[in-house]
């Protein structure tokens, strides 16, 4: 892969992390009125409906017809793990915990993803890559230390960890699905999102009371579905064609720190000097992963 393609993949991934960071602010606003699982299911199901016409246009239709049985299995697994389990767990965790507490737990994703990718995809991390991951995690702990979870919120903590594990596994599955470049990002996103969102929405409708929507709720759903879901997840799958799972995971970790900045700007939450140092340290770790020498990978 050329340096130009690598830079484009990194740029796309960074754009997506910003969009996903804004999602957290929008989701927290929506959770004031909407039940979490149904909210998550509606967001991703609407995103799926928006993408559906694009996935069955021209060459994309031929790509779907040409999918093998193993490729379908991977797409089904990606949809259930990433959308149903990961997003469902995170939405419920956000309803029970502050956004920063959930973000802290999700910063473990890069380390878990590295371990899974090394064993399953043959992606070998160099010493510089491990240093970058450790800097990323150190920045997270420095920003959030001391960790102070609200009392009686252990269910939220458990769900956040489940979301983190599902996020790690889905990053590896997504890399496996995308790294050949044979199937377009639109097709991958549409099929996996459709499968995962239908299961997630069904779970919400079976376990929660269907909400009465205000104008604010509808606007939030439209923005989240169109920009933060249909567009962002398509760009993410496109980026995964040029990034290893470990690289994608470390860049994805920057979401937590962008959330902190957005909360400071839009929600009036304080940002200390130590927090700023933590953000810079984590960002340095993400950059270091991309500059590693003697690249080794399974691609």
N, C-alpha and C positions, 0 to 999 in steps of 0.2 A: 504494500500500500504506500502511495506517495505521501510526502509531507503535506501537500495541499489537501488531499482527501482527509488526512488525519485532522488537520486544523478545522476543516469544515464540520467534521463529526463532533469535535470538541465544542465548536461554536453553537451547533444545534443543541447539544446536550445542555450547555449553559443557558440558552434561551428557555429550554423546557424547565430547568430547575427554577428559573424566575417565575414562570407561569404557575408551576406547582406551589411555589411559596405563597403566591397571591391566593391560591386555592384555599390555604389554611385559614386565612383571614375571612374569606367569603363563607367557608364551611362553618366556622365558629358563629358567624352572624346568622346563618340559616338554621343552626341547631337550637337557636332560641325558640323556634316555632315548630320545627320538623323533627320527626323521629329519625334516629341516625341511620338505621339499616334501609328503611324506605327511601330516605333522602339520598343515600349513596346509590341505591339501585336505580332511582329515577335519573340521577345525574348521568350514570354510565349507559343506561338504556337509551336516553335521549341522544347521547353522543354516538351510540351505535346506529340509531336511525338516521342521523345526519350523514354518517360515513357510508351507509348502505348503498346509495345510488352510485357512489364513486367506485365501490368495490366490484360492481357488476358491469363496468363500462369497458368495452373494447378488449384490450389485452389482459386486463385484470380478470375478466371472466374466464379466459383461457388458463390463466394461472390457477384459478380455483379448481377447474376441471382436472388439471394436471397434478394436483396435490396427491401425494401417496398416503397410504394408510398410516405410516409412522408420522408423517407431517401433520395429519389431522389429529393424531393422538397428542402430539406436542402442543398444537394450538388449543385443543380442549384443556389440556393440563395447564397451559399458560393462563387461559381465561379463568379457570376455577381458582388457581393459586393466587394470581395477581389481583383480579377484580373481586371475586367472591370472598375469599378468605382475607387477603391483605387489606383491601379497601373497606370491607365490612368491619374488620377488627379495628382499624384506625378510626373510622367514623364513630364507633361506639366508644372507643377510648377517648376521643376528643370531647364526647358528651360527658365523660366522667372526670377528665383530668384537664389541667391547663395545657394549652398548645405546646408550651416550652417543655413540659415534662414528657409529653409524647415525642417531641423532637429529639430530646436527649436519648431516649431509648432507641430511636431509629438510627442514631449515629453509630451503633454497633453493626449496622448492615455491612459496611465495607469489610470488616474483619471476617464476618461469617461468610460473606460472598467469596472472599479470597480463598478461604478454606475449601468451600464447595467447588469453586471453579478449578482449583489446582487438582482436585481428585477426579472430577468428572469431565472436564474439557481439555485437560492437558495444558492449561495456561500457567506457566511457571513464573512466579513473582521473583524479581531480582532484589538484591539488598536495598537498592534505592527505592523500589516500590514499597517494600515493607516499612522503610523509614517514613515514606510519605503517608502510609496508612496510620502509623503510630502518631505522627504529627497531627493528622486529621482528628484522631480520637483524643489526643492530648488537648487540642484546642477546644473540643466539645466539653471535656471535663472542666477545663479552666473557665470556660464561659459559664457553665451551669453550677459549678461548685459554690457552696455546699448543696448537694441534692436534697430537696425538701419536698417529698411527695405529700399531698394532703392525706390526713388520716382517713381510714376506712375507704380508701380508694384502690384497694389491692386488685379488684376485678379490672379496673382500668389499666393498671400496670401490667397485669397478665395479658390482657388483650393487646396492649401496645407491643409486648414482646412477641406475641403470636404474629402480629402484623409485621414486625421486624424480620422474623424468621421467614415468613411468606414472601416478603419483599426480596430477601436474599436469594431464596430458591427461584423466584420468578425472574430475577435478573439473569441468573445462569440459564434458565430455560429460554428466556428471550434472546440471549446471546446465541444459544444453540440454534434457534429458529432463524435468526437474522444473519448469521455470519456467512452463509453461502451466497447471499445476495440474489438467490434464485426467485424468491417470492417477494413482491413489493411490500413496503411498509404499510401501505393502505390496506392491502388484503390481510396481512397479519394482524393489524390493529382491529379491523372490522370483525373478523371472525372470532378472535380471542375476546374482544370486548362484548360482542353479542352473546357468546356463551356465558361468560362470567356475569354480565349484568342481568341477564334473565334469571339466573340462579339466585343472584343477590336480591333482585326485586321480589322474586317469589318468597324468599325468606322473610323479607320485610313485611310483605302483605299478609303472611301467615302469622307473624308474631307481634305486629304493631298495629295500632289504630290508624286508619288512613287519614292523613291530615287535611285540614281546610287551608287552602293556599291564599296568602295575601299577595298584593302586587309585588311587594319586596321579595317574597319567596319565589315567585315566578321569574322575576328578573335575575335573581341569583342562579336559579336552575338553568336559564338560557345561557348566561355568561359562562357558567361552569361547564355546560354541555358542549357549547360551540368552541370556545377558546381554550379552556383549561383541560378539556377532555379530547374532543375529536381532533383538534389541531395539535395539541401538545403531545398526545400519545402517538400520533402518526410521526411527528418529528422525532420523538424518542426512539421509535423502532428504526427510523432512518439512521439516526446517530449510532445505534447498536451495530449497524453494518460495518462501521469503521472503528468501533471501540471494543476492547476486551471487556469481559464482565467485571474484572477488578477495577479497570479504569472508569467504567460507567458507574460503578457503585460509589467510588470516591467522589466523583463529580456530583452524584446524586446527594451525597452527604452535605453538600453546600446549601441544600434547601433549608436545613435547620437554622443556619446563620442568616440566610436571607429572610426567613420568617422573623427572626429577632429584630432585624433592621426595619422590616415593614410594621411590626408591632410597635416599635419605637416611634415611627413616623406617623402611622395612622391610628393607633390605639392608645398612644400616650404612655406606653410602658417604658421604664427607664432602661438605659444602656450604659453600664459602668465602664470605667477605663479598663478593668480586668476583662470585661466582656469583649471589648474591642480587640484586646490582645489575643483573646481566644479565637475570635473570628479570623484575624490575620494569620494566626498559627495554622488553623485548619485549612485556610485557603492556600497557604504555602505547601501544605502536605498534598493537596490536590494537584498543584502545579508540578511538584516534584515527581509524582507518579507519571505524568506525561513526558518528563524529560529524562527518564531512566535510560542508562546505556545498555548495550548488548541485549537488545530486545529478544525475548523468547516467547513464542506463543504457539498455539495449535492451529493458527490460521495460515 
